[in-house]
Amino acid sequence: MFGIVAVVATYYIQIAPVRGITSFYSISPDAFPWAVFVIGLPIGALVTNVLIIDDIRDHEFDAVKGWRTGAVRYGVEWSRAQFTALMVFAYLAPLCFWLAPGYDAWVLLPLLTVPWAFTAVHAIRTLEQPTDFLPMTPKMAQLSLIYSLLLATGIAVSNG
């Protein structure tokens, strides 16, 4: 939702005037290249990590409220592993894009944020107190934004 839908909707908003599309329902599915969907995946992974941080931080309170978040249902360690897996996926994606036809090394720009990602993973895997997680939510949101901007820049320059 947070990656694919946002990227596809942004693509649609930009391409509709160029192609003279007056209604979403008049656009054919082939008007959306596969890359528009795939590029949203790592962005969605990073944005999902923002939510996972909050689930880890609030897991005790959520359990009392009866909410069934991942951290409540499967445990905090499972959520930490999920966070790590999504981060690894997001940082492997530019390498996959680079290997795909039509892209060059510019799509590797998001890898400039790897040190920030390592710091986030280390923090999520070691922090224990709920208050310690408070600064992590905006930091992860910033990382998601910077990664997305670098990926968009890399794709734009790569496709010249």
DAQUITA-V996809 format. One record per helix or strand of 2 or more residues. SS is the DSSP state (A for helix, B for strand). FROM is the first residue (numbers start at 1). LEN is the number of residues. If there is no record, write none. Layout:
# DAQUITA-V996809
<<SS;FROM;LEN> <SS;FROM;LEN>>
This chain:
# DAQUITA-V996809
<<A;4;16> <A;24;3> <A;29;3> <A;34;24> <A;59;7> <A;70;5> <A;76;24> <A;105;22> <A;130;29>>
